[in-house]
Amino acid sequence: MKKKNDIFFYIFLSIIAALLIFLLTYFDASKTNIINFYDKLFVAGFVIVGCIFGISLAFFPRWYKKSLKSSKKSQYKKEEIVVTRRRKGHHPDCDEFKNHVFKFKKKVYCTGCFGLALGAFSSIIFIIIYLTINNKLTLLVSYILLFFGFILIAFNLAEIMLPNRNKFIHIFSNIFLMIGFLMIVIGVFEITESKTYAIIGIIFTFLWLYTRIQLSNLRHSMTCEKCKEKCKMYL
């Protein structure tokens, strides 16, 4: 019950963040039609650093745990001893989660993390291409980017909660999520011509990403709850 309450809280915050983005772009739309290249480079740098960090977590999700205190490490080890089922692609080696992973060259990967990593890599390429564009985007194009960015985010959040998962659709859904984030950041930056607002947009993408993670955790818990096996690794 607590998990569901938390989800509603994060969804509420995500909706508020989306409304704030629309308000910022509506009331603070710039009329100068000029973007400073160094501001553009600054925003692109933030995007690239965020994407690199995301890629590292997608392929090596536990590297940051090395910085945790030893007491917490011992707690994790104690929890791992209780677990009676192996993990593959950081998912339980269970038929209920077979569509959450895929195998490539005898190694198992999480479909969600793989899609997010591909999306982050694609975003790096797109932001570099964006840097090479000398002309400012028109207001119409910028609003279209903003609108479709939110459509891609909504599609990803809805797809996560589907009862039957297709692993390939899930991969593309997560690719589109990262591209949607980029579209929103570029749209906000182009409309307002403010690097500050663009950074606010980037911060909001982390909120939306965390909401996506919480929805995914809830979906895993629901799957475990319905499963007849006793391991219940997500409960």
Solvent accessible surface area in square Angstrom, and as a share of the most:
residue,aa,sasa,rsa
1,M,180,0.80
2,K,148,0.63
3,K,94,0.40
4,K,95,0.40
5,N,79,0.41
6,D,50,0.26
7,I,8,0.04
8,F,136,0.57
9,F,112,0.47
10,Y,50,0.19
11,I,55,0.28
12,F,121,0.50
13,L,60,0.30
14,S,9,0.06
15,I,94,0.48
16,I,68,0.34
17,A,3,0.02
18,A,19,0.15
19,L,97,0.48
20,L,80,0.40
21,I,0,0.00
22,F,83,0.35
23,L,93,0.46
24,L,38,0.19
25,T,0,0.00
26,Y,153,0.58
27,F,143,0.59
28,D,61,0.32
29,A,32,0.25
30,S,33,0.21
31,K,193,0.82
32,T,91,0.53
33,N,106,0.54
34,I,129,0.66
35,I,34,0.17
36,N,83,0.43
37,F,104,0.44
38,Y,162,0.62
39,D,36,0.19
40,K,16,0.07
41,L,83,0.41
42,F,92,0.38
43,V,4,0.02
44,A,1,0.01
45,G,31,0.29
46,F,91,0.38
47,V,14,0.08
48,I,42,0.21
49,V,102,0.58
50,G,23,0.22
51,C,8,0.05
52,I,97,0.49
53,F,93,0.39
54,G,27,0.26
55,I,37,0.19
56,S,33,0.21
57,L,52,0.26
58,A,15,0.12
59,F,89,0.37
60,F,139,0.58
61,P,46,0.29
62,R,123,0.45
63,W,104,0.37
64,Y,96,0.37
65,K,59,0.25
66,K,160,0.68
67,S,100,0.64
68,L,52,0.26
69,K,149,0.63
70,S,91,0.58
71,S,75,0.48
72,K,95,0.40
73,K,78,0.33
74,S,64,0.42
75,Q,101,0.45
76,Y,76,0.29
77,K,131,0.56
78,K,146,0.62
79,E,91,0.41
80,E,99,0.44
81,I,143,0.72
82,V,112,0.65
83,V,59,0.34
84,T,122,0.71
85,R,62,0.23
86,R,164,0.60
87,R,94,0.34
88,K,76,0.32
89,G,17,0.17
90,H,64,0.29
91,H,7,0.03
92,P,7,0.04
93,D,55,0.28
94,C,20,0.12
95,D,116,0.60
96,E,88,0.40
97,F,5,0.02
98,K,124,0.52
99,N,56,0.29
100,H,12,0.05
101,V,23,0.13
102,F,37,0.16
103,K,142,0.60
104,F,116,0.49
105,K,169,0.71
106,K,190,0.80
107,K,122,0.52
108,V,30,0.17
109,Y,56,0.21
110,C,14,0.08
111,T,1,0.00
112,G,2,0.02
113,C,28,0.17
114,F,55,0.23
115,G,0,0.00
116,L,27,0.14
117,A,2,0.02
118,L,67,0.33
119,G,0,0.00
120,A,1,0.01
121,F,112,0.47
122,S,28,0.18
123,S,2,0.01
124,I,24,0.12
125,I,76,0.39
126,F,93,0.39
127,I,1,0.00
128,I,87,0.44
129,I,88,0.45
130,Y,13,0.05
131,L,31,0.15
132,T,95,0.55
133,I,69,0.35
134,N,149,0.77
135,N,122,0.63
136,K,47,0.20
137,L,37,0.19
138,T,84,0.49
139,L,90,0.45
140,L,128,0.64
141,V,64,0.37
142,S,0,0.00
143,Y,72,0.27
144,I,78,0.39
145,L,39,0.19
146,L,0,0.00
147,F,114,0.48
148,F,98,0.41
149,G,0,0.00
150,F,30,0.12
151,I,80,0.40
152,L,37,0.18
153,I,10,0.05
154,A,56,0.44
155,F,92,0.38
156,N,0,0.00
157,L,35,0.17
158,A,64,0.49
159,E,6,0.03
160,I,0,0.00
161,M,62,0.27
162,L,92,0.46
163,P,102,0.64
164,N,130,0.67
165,R,28,0.10
166,N,75,0.38
167,K,49,0.21
168,F,131,0.55
169,I,90,0.46
170,H,4,0.02
171,I,15,0.07
172,F,113,0.47
173,S,0,0.00
174,N,0,0.00
175,I,22,0.11
176,F,77,0.32
177,L,0,0.00
178,M,24,0.11
179,I,33,0.17
180,G,0,0.00
181,F,13,0.06
182,L,9,0.05
183,M,35,0.15
184,I,0,0.00
185,V,4,0.03
186,I,17,0.09
187,G,0,0.00
188,V,0,0.00
189,F,2,0.01
190,E,2,0.01
191,I,1,0.01
192,T,10,0.06
193,E,29,0.13
194,S,30,0.19
195,K,83,0.35
196,T,83,0.49
197,Y,51,0.19
198,A,0,0.00
199,I,30,0.15
200,I,53,0.27
201,G,0,0.00
202,I,15,0.08
203,I,103,0.52
204,F,35,0.15
205,T,12,0.07
206,F,101,0.42
207,L,40,0.20
208,W,5,0.02
209,L,39,0.19
210,Y,97,0.37
211,T,0,0.00
212,R,15,0.06
213,I,67,0.34
214,Q,35,0.16
215,L,13,0.06
216,S,11,0.07
217,N,60,0.31
218,L,19,0.09
219,R,23,0.08
220,H,13,0.06
221,S,8,0.05
222,M,56,0.25
223,T,18,0.10
224,C,6,0.04
225,E,119,0.53
226,K,155,0.66
227,C,18,0.11
228,K,200,0.85
229,E,82,0.37
230,K,193,0.82
231,C,40,0.24
232,K,63,0.27
233,M,29,0.13
234,Y,40,0.15
235,L,115,0.57
